[in-house]
Amino acid sequence: MTGARGVLVALCAASVAVAGQAEWPGWRGPNRDGKSPDTNLLRAWPHGGPALLWTADAIGGGFSSVAVAGGRVYTTGDVDGKLVLFAFDLDGKLEWKVAVDNAFRGDPPGSRATPTIDRGKLYLISGSGRILCCDAANGKEVWASHMRDFGGRAPDWGYAESVLIYKDMAIVKPGGQQGCILALEKNTGTKRWQSTRFTAGAEYSSCIIASFGGRDLVLTGTRAGIVCVDAVDGGLQWSNPWCSGNTANCPTPVMDGAYVFWANGYGTGGICLTMRTVGGRVQADKVYTTRDMNCHHGGYIIHEGHVYGNHGGGWACLELKTGARKWYERAVGKGSVCWADGMLYLFSESKGRAALATCSPDGLEITGRVEVKGSGPSWAHPVVIGGRLYLRYDTHLYCFDVRAR
């Protein structure tokens, strides 16, 4: 009996260790593509949705999603006029919270960016442009700077991007005349480089890292279109003015091989480009533009040659290389998405409606639904990591068990 109990304890410990290795270190996951490394997840949910493990209330208003790393869950919210960082353990118990800036004075009110976790440090940009690095274990500030110190000015709805960590650099996008993209030493906040030859307002898209043609590249959306710079020194590689001057450019670009896809809302739709190397420099050619993915904020993922994402009041699937539309479905309505274990996790921007759905160019099938409480628009993306689904709506954070038994 004692031996059996010992084996059981050992197995449980091993299970916890494996779960602890699964991390979602920031905005849109490990590769910033909206895709989770999780496997062995439910293919369908029971009536009423998956099992609710815990709820964290009173996290303040906001649109920040979660980062899950080092056995903690991080998010932000506006509380009593302050932007507050929260850290919970994996059982939903509050470990610490700390105010890091004043709340951004804009409409709609609420926190914006998602924290980024890297090697025990947490990085965040406030709505007004404060750039913060703190100890992820306790929230103690390590260094801080401000976008205005580098020529930046907050866009109309505040800075909403999440800090990108590349090697020993923290990459952000102040925008403005001095240089659109900025790299700081991640441990000290000292300026490493600032991009040149491209001037644009920051807008709301986050940066991604892409490798192509023997180079590591930074790609991002701006008010003047999409731009690509060298990750090592910030040298401009290419830019495209698609969506320049749009009301707001929110989603983060995605990449698959040589193909780059970026879509926005307000009736503009998307563009697909393909990259090539010419004379040691990376260039990008337009493949097509499309009105079949009018995506306000909810993003899109690429899987097996197809783009799946929010289109207007519903969801669409496009063939990546041609833009051909495979289907359109209303599902939960306009919202945000992530992918895990071959399935789509959809989260509506209204009424807290979430759904599990198939990910196939042959059509969309809903295999589970759940609703969470809150009010106002929900622009926090769903997160699936460690066998758990995290939904942030209004002042609430919900954690569900989505592991297959």
Buried (B, 14 or more C-beta within 10 A) or exposed (E): EEEEEEEEEEEEEEEEEEBEEBBBBBBBBBBBBBBBBBEEBBEEBEEEBBEBBBEBEEBBBBBBBBBBBBEBBBBBBBBEEBBBBBBBEBEBEEBBBBBBBBBBEBEEBBBBBBBBBBEEBBBBBBBBBBBBBBEBBEBEEBBBBBBBBBBBBBBEBBBBBBBBBBEEBBBBBBBBEBBBBBBBBBBBBEEBBBBBEBBBBBBBBBBBBBEBBEBEBBBBBBBBBBBBBBBBEBBBBBBBEBBBEBEBBBBBBBBBEBBBBBBBBEEBBBBBBBBEBEEEBBBBEEBEBBBBBBBBBBBBBBBEEBBBBBBBEBBBBBBBBEBBBBBBBEBBBBBBBBBBBEBBBBBBBBBBBBBBBBBBBEEBEBBBBBBBEBEBBBBBBBBBBBBBBBBBBBBBBBBBBBBEE
